[in-house]
Amino acid sequence: MKKITIVLTVLIAITIATNAQIPNNGFENWTTIGGYENPTDWNTGNSSSSGTFYPATKSTDHYPISIGNYSIRFENNLPLVNGSSYGFAVTENTISSGCIPSFPITGHPTKLCGYYKCFPINGDTIQIGIMMFKNGVWIAGGELITTQTVSNWTSFSIPIYSNTESYTNIDADSATITLAAFYNDTTCGYPYGPFGNSVLYVDNLSFDNLITSLSEQSINTTFGIYPNPAYDIITLNIDNRSNDDLKLNIYNLIGTLVKSEKLKQNQQQVSIDDLGNGIYTVEIKSKDWTRNQKLIIER
């Protein structure tokens, strides 16, 4: 029995660490921007909305019902106003295209899993996609595409295939996830639509295994960075500082680790004067959780 308990504990820890690689994977964290809310660590069509309709919204209709409080809901708005009101979301650092890395990962996940339901209209094709990169090169990906109505929450498991045989055994260093209530060209995320006011709900994304219990969901710890954009020093505002063993990693836009240090107890400030201008991902890791935030350096 002791061996079984140890094995289960290790499996749960691995699952938590894997799921934590996907930023805000359960869409529990939202940031207020002007007159609307946006899912933290995701870019959506809300930023180009006309201001009267926001295509990505926080929904209390979520799944599994025992995990979290929210899901993300997309709805296209036709006719489009100035090209806005697309029902889509892309992990941060990518805006109109899914062709570039947006968050760091380790290993080589074989599946993107989660839960969804959708209501396509006028021939819209619902799309959920994953792209994985190594040193900025797209090495693997997969997608779910459907024109069928899915009225009830349904699980999905999208196989991630290597682009060529030479990439089969290569671990990825970054990834990008796209969610859309209309079809996206899988090569770069250019839309073929929308054609109708289609609706898509998504919740509890994970790599390799479905999240079915609270123990498998990433621990609810968040952190903020300010100022952002930053110049030479950033201040970290980390919730749940009970774990003293924290490590900071900073990755550039193509997923290369450019700075790493172990944080001292209660340390809040980190020097970034050795990094050049650009967009970075700041990762805070403990033995139980991992969190990412986008950082912009401007001088």
Secondary structure, DSSP 8 states (H G I E B T S, - for coil): -HHHHHHHHHHHHHHHHHHTTSTTTT---EEEETTEEEETTEEEGGGGS-SS--SEEEES--SSTTS-S-EEEEE--SS-STT----EEEETT-SS-SSS--EE--S---EEEEEEEEE--TT--EEEEEEEEETTEEEEEEEEEE-S-EEEEEEEEEE-EESSGGGTT---SEEEEEEESS-B-TTT--B----S--EEEEEEEEESS---SGGGS-----EEEESSSBSSEEEEEES-TT---EEEEEE-TTS-EEEEEEE-TT--EEE-TTS-SEEEEEEEE-SS-EEEEEEEE--
